[in-house]
Each structure stands twice: as structure tokens, then as C-alpha cells.
Amino acid sequence: MIGAGPYGLACTRFLKKAGVDVLTFGEKMRFWQTRMPEQMILRSRRRSSHIADPDGSLSLDAFAAEHGHPRLDPVPLSEFERYGAWYGERAVPDLDGRQIAALVPRGERSFTLRLEDGAEPTVSRVIVAAGISPFAWRDSPLAKLSEELVSHSSYHRTFGRFRGRSVVVVGCGQSALESAALLHEEGAAVELIARRPSPVWLAGDADSLRARVRARMMPPTDVGGRVSGWLAAAPGVLRASPSAVREWTTARCIVPAGAEWLPERVRDVTMTTDRQIRSGEARNGTVWISLDDGSERQVDHAILATGWRINVARYPFLDRSILERLELRNGYPVLGPGLESSIPGLHFVGTVAAMSFGPINRFVVGSWYTAPVIARAASGKRQRPLRLSYRPRRGLTVN
């Protein structure tokens, strides 16, 4: 197992429960603890923020009960980070923190791991749960400027250094909107610039009978709508569907949008919407920005909340001999049953599995599909034809 974020931890937990001998490499929750703002709040609701667990003993609620924490909803990032570390201590007490320098095929169905200290263990199966850290996408004419002036949103753990400075945030999704809110609250002069005509806000809980009925019809994943959400909640079914269905589902589930608790926090943030950045340049230590309406901005810094572009070839540990055999499509690995790639015994999980198994893989709740599927594949068991990706009712065992 390469990676110890929510997917790596969940898969390890299920593999061990199935009696599979597994080595897990990585640092617990590293991306969450280094590449997300400390004051961030999870967009997903609490019910869809539990890391998958075979018997439910390592749920987010179990963590809260053990530590006497209130069951906050939405969930602060700080609580989720502590929860992930707690989950990891119990599920993977033997986590190996050594870095993998290279993954190299050995024979027909085995692999050699070249570790940073020179060790080279051989394994029969590899699950890549290495996350999205290498894939930050700087989709803007400003991207050519130095990182001192223009940075990706994922490189900011805190925003205190921008107090009293002018900052442009580019984008209109959760990351852009929440970054703008946090910057404003730190005392920065913030302007959000977006191509969209206006922000899209996710619907919150409502008290009307109609709203409650609609809510009952939605999948408990909090991903997608009444139709697209249920398709996304069944990744195996979605993978077997025509590509047009997968694309339709993804387009409706992955819409740049802000959580229902954000509008009030950005009420005083200047928003310039329905505009595109035409050019940008550095002048005397500041960023000069030209928009398509002819207007200009001069700011101290620009933050690109422009998302991610998947390309697994950017994983530094994948040896050339792996990449030469790996079937890719638009940077994503093409995956079959058991999330297995075109190289037998090599699996990919998490966001990089989204092209084959749908948008649910971009969210923690997707671990409820992935982890038991990986465990069955490693155990040589036949996959179930229909498996849904959400936390089962209390008392049920997932296998």
C-alpha cells in the first residue's frame, strides 16, 4: 500500500481484516496536514466523512465519543485530521514511514519496491493510494509568474502573512470561496475573479415537507443529485455504463460550488464574475492583471484555486518500465474490476480512479466502495455485482 491518507488507511484496514499480509508506506494524513488550510471546514457533511471501516468501530463518531468531542456538522479540518491520525494508529500501527524511490515490475506478477534506505522488498500486489499532491493545476495566464507572486491554493496552510495586503483569488469553487473567506477574516483586501456568472451554492438542510422528501430521495453520499448521485454511489455499475453516462454523471457531481455555510462569510468580499484574465505580469514586486473587459488590477499576490489535473505519470515512484506498460487515458489509469490497472496486480484508488469508477472516488465517502473491493481482489474473491459507496446502517458488517 503506497499512501496513508483516508483511502490508504481504509484499504489497509479491510485487507488486514481479510487476513491479507500488507505493508503500508507513507505518513498518516500528510496531504491533509500540509496542503489544506488549518481553519478549513469540510464541505462534505459529517455522515459522509467517516473513513470506511469493516465493523464501524473506527467511525468519526466513535472517535468523538472516545475523546468527548461534540459531533460537529460540518466537520472542522482540525477534527478530521485528528480523526485520521487516530484511525491510523489503530488500523495501521505498523505504518512504514520510509519513502519509496521506485516501483519496478519483477516477472509476470510481482514488484520490487526500492526504498530510500536501499531496501528492496518484493510484493505480489501494489495498491497506489498516493493522493493528488503532484497534480496541482495552475490554469491561468498568471501561472507563468513566480510562486512568490502567484501560488496554488493548496500551498497555503495559513493566511496570516497576507494581513494588510491585497490578494486576488482566481476560481469559484469551494477552495476559491473558502480561501477568500479566510483571507478576508485574516485582514487581507480580497477580490475573487471567476469566469462563472455567479457562485453556485450547495443546498443546505431545509424544514419544509417538500425539502425533507427531496432529501430522502438523495443518496447518503452527499455527492450529486437524485439521479446522478445514485449512479455515482454505485461505482461498479457506473464503470460498466456507456462513457456518455459516466461523463454525464461526473459533470453533474463535480460542479464548482460552495458550501451552504459560506455565503455569509464572503458577503464583504469583492467578487468580479463573468470575467476572464487575459494577461498578467510582474511589476516592482506586484502582480498586474488585465481582464477581458479592459480593466486592470495591481495586487500583492494572486492565489489560483484552479483545481487539479490528474496525470499519474507525475508520481515520482513509478518506474519508466511501469509507465511504458500502463494504459492511461487523459492522465488517468484505465482500471478494470477490483480497480486493477492494465498491469496485473497494480491497483489505483482515490481520485485517480475517478475516470473508470466515477466521481465518488474524489471524496472520503468513496472509501466505502473501494476498501472492500480491494480486499476481495487481494483475497481472490469474486466481486459483488452491486456495491454502494456509503456508510451502512449501524450494526451491519462490510465485507
NORKACOR-V586667 format. One record per residue. N is the residue number from 1. RES is the residue in three letters. PHI is phi in whole degrees, 0 to 359 (none if undefined). Layout:
[[N:RES:PHI] [N:RES:PHI]]
This chain:
[[1:MET:none] [2:ILE:254] [3:GLY:124] [4:ALA:226] [5:GLY:273] [6:PRO:307] [7:TYR:288] [8:GLY:297] [9:LEU:294] [10:ALA:296] [11:CYS:297] [12:THR:298] [13:ARG:300] [14:PHE:291] [15:LEU:298] [16:LYS:295] [17:LYS:298] [18:ALA:276] [19:GLY:85] [20:VAL:271] [21:ASP:283] [22:VAL:226] [23:LEU:255] [24:THR:243] [25:PHE:247] [26:GLY:142] [27:GLU:246] [28:LYS:305] [29:MET:56] [30:ARG:301] [31:PHE:299] [32:TRP:296] [33:GLN:272] [34:THR:235] [35:ARG:239] [36:MET:230] [37:PRO:299] [38:GLU:303] [39:GLN:269] [40:MET:295] [41:ILE:239] [42:LEU:297] [43:ARG:288] [44:SER:292] [45:ARG:288] [46:ARG:300] [47:ARG:298] [48:SER:251] [49:SER:243] [50:HIS:281] [51:ILE:287] [52:ALA:304] [53:ASP:209] [54:PRO:301] [55:ASP:242] [56:GLY:82] [57:SER:285] [58:LEU:246] [59:SER:283] [60:LEU:299] [61:ASP:290] [62:ALA:296] [63:PHE:298] [64:ALA:298] [65:ALA:295] [66:GLU:296] [67:HIS:258] [68:GLY:69] [69:HIS:271] [70:PRO:290] [71:ARG:274] [72:LEU:288] [73:ASP:210] [74:PRO:287] [75:VAL:264] [76:PRO:295] [77:LEU:303] [78:SER:302] [79:GLU:291] [80:PHE:293] [81:GLU:298] [82:ARG:295] [83:TYR:298] [84:GLY:299] [85:ALA:294] [86:TRP:297] [87:TYR:302] [88:GLY:297] [89:GLU:299] [90:ARG:271] [91:ALA:274] [92:VAL:226] [93:PRO:295] [94:ASP:259] [95:LEU:306] [96:ASP:260] [97:GLY:276] [98:ARG:292] [99:GLN:280] [100:ILE:265] [101:ALA:283] [102:ALA:201] [103:LEU:250] [104:VAL:233] [105:PRO:292] [106:ARG:222] [107:GLY:76] [108:GLU:286] [109:ARG:213] [110:SER:208] [111:PHE:221] [112:THR:251] [113:LEU:259] [114:ARG:267] [115:LEU:268] [116:GLU:298] [117:ASP:266] [118:GLY:96] [119:ALA:294] [120:GLU:222] [121:PRO:291] [122:THR:251] [123:VAL:228] [124:SER:266] [125:ARG:209] [126:VAL:230] [127:ILE:247] [128:VAL:267] [129:ALA:235] [130:ALA:271] [131:GLY:76] [132:ILE:241] [133:SER:308] [134:PRO:281] [135:PHE:250] [136:ALA:303] [137:TRP:249] [138:ARG:259] [139:ASP:272] [140:SER:191] [141:PRO:300] [142:LEU:281] [143:ALA:297] [144:LYS:285] [145:LEU:281] [146:SER:294] [147:GLU:291] [148:GLU:293] [149:LEU:254] [150:VAL:226] [151:SER:224] [152:HIS:278] [153:SER:301] [154:SER:284] [155:TYR:261] [156:HIS:237] [157:ARG:278] [158:THR:224] [159:PHE:236] [160:GLY:300] [161:ARG:292] [162:PHE:265] [163:ARG:301] [164:GLY:80] [165:ARG:248] [166:SER:263] [167:VAL:223] [168:VAL:258] [169:VAL:251] [170:VAL:256] [171:GLY:135] [172:CYS:213] [173:GLY:264] [174:GLN:303] [175:SER:298] [176:ALA:295] [177:LEU:293] [178:GLU:288] [179:SER:299] [180:ALA:298] [181:ALA:297] [182:LEU:294] [183:LEU:297] [184:HIS:301] [185:GLU:291] [186:GLU:273] [187:GLY:97] [188:ALA:274] [189:ALA:269] [190:VAL:247] [191:GLU:228] [192:LEU:260] [193:ILE:243] [194:ALA:217] [195:ARG:282] [196:ARG:290] [197:PRO:297] [198:SER:194] [199:PRO:295] [200:VAL:257] [201:TRP:248] [202:LEU:291] [203:ALA:286] [204:GLY:264] [205:ASP:289] [206:ALA:235] [207:ASP:264] [208:SER:290] [209:LEU:299] [210:ARG:299] [211:ALA:295] [212:ARG:293] [213:VAL:296] [214:ARG:298] [215:ALA:297] [216:ARG:292] [217:MET:274] [218:MET:274] [219:PRO:291] [220:PRO:283] [221:THR:269] [222:ASP:63] [223:VAL:239] [224:GLY:84] [225:GLY:259] [226:ARG:295] [227:VAL:263] [228:SER:297] [229:GLY:294] [230:TRP:288] [231:LEU:296] [232:ALA:296] [233:ALA:286] [234:ALA:237] [235:PRO:303] [236:GLY:295] [237:VAL:294] [238:LEU:296] [239:ARG:298] [240:ALA:278] [241:SER:278] [242:PRO:302] [243:SER:302] [244:ALA:296] [245:VAL:291] [246:ARG:297] [247:GLU:294] [248:TRP:297] [249:THR:296] [250:THR:298] [251:ALA:300] [252:ARG:270] [253:CYS:265] [254:ILE:249] [255:VAL:257] [256:PRO:302] [257:ALA:206] [258:GLY:249] [259:ALA:294] [260:GLU:293] [261:TRP:268] [262:LEU:270] [263:PRO:309] [264:GLU:294] [265:ARG:285] [266:VAL:250] [267:ARG:302] [268:ASP:261] [269:VAL:271] [270:THR:292] [271:MET:239] [272:THR:250] [273:THR:251] [274:ASP:59] [275:ARG:225] [276:GLN:241] [277:ILE:278] [278:ARG:272] [279:SER:199] [280:GLY:206] [281:GLU:209] [282:ALA:268] [283:ARG:221] [284:ASN:52] [285:GLY:78] [286:THR:234] [287:VAL:253] [288:TRP:259] [289:ILE:238] [290:SER:248] [291:LEU:261] [292:ASP:287] [293:ASP:265] [294:GLY:91] [295:SER:282] [296:GLU:230] [297:ARG:228] [298:GLN:236] [299:VAL:227] [300:ASP:284] [301:HIS:202] [302:ALA:234] [303:ILE:246] [304:LEU:266] [305:ALA:263] [306:THR:253] [307:GLY:84] [308:TRP:223] [309:ARG:236] [310:ILE:289] [311:ASN:203] [312:VAL:296] [313:ALA:296] [314:ARG:272] [315:TYR:295] [316:PRO:292] [317:PHE:269] [318:LEU:281] [319:ASP:295] [320:ARG:305] [321:SER:294] [322:ILE:285] [323:LEU:297] [324:GLU:293] [325:ARG:259] [326:LEU:277] [327:GLU:282] [328:LEU:239] [329:ARG:220] [330:ASN:54] [331:GLY:89] [332:TYR:269] [333:PRO:287] [334:VAL:278] [335:LEU:245] [336:GLY:251] [337:PRO:307] [338:GLY:73] [339:LEU:56] [340:GLU:270] [341:SER:279] [342:SER:290] [343:ILE:261] [344:PRO:306] [345:GLY:88] [346:LEU:249] [347:HIS:243] [348:PHE:233] [349:VAL:228] [350:GLY:89] [351:THR:304] [352:VAL:291] [353:ALA:268] [354:ALA:293] [355:MET:295] [356:SER:275] [357:PHE:244] [358:GLY:91] [359:PRO:292] [360:ILE:299] [361:ASN:290] [362:ARG:276] [363:PHE:237] [364:VAL:304] [365:VAL:299] [366:GLY:295] [367:SER:296] [368:TRP:289] [369:TYR:272] [370:THR:296] [371:ALA:299] [372:PRO:293] [373:VAL:294] [374:ILE:298] [375:ALA:296] [376:ARG:292] [377:ALA:296] [378:ALA:291] [379:SER:271] [380:GLY:75] [381:LYS:272] [382:ARG:289] [383:GLN:285] [384:ARG:288] [385:PRO:295] [386:LEU:227] [387:ARG:224] [388:LEU:266] [389:SER:253] [390:TYR:200] [391:ARG:296] [392:PRO:288] [393:ARG:300] [394:ARG:305] [395:GLY:99] [396:LEU:273] [397:THR:255] [398:VAL:260] [399:ASN:212]]
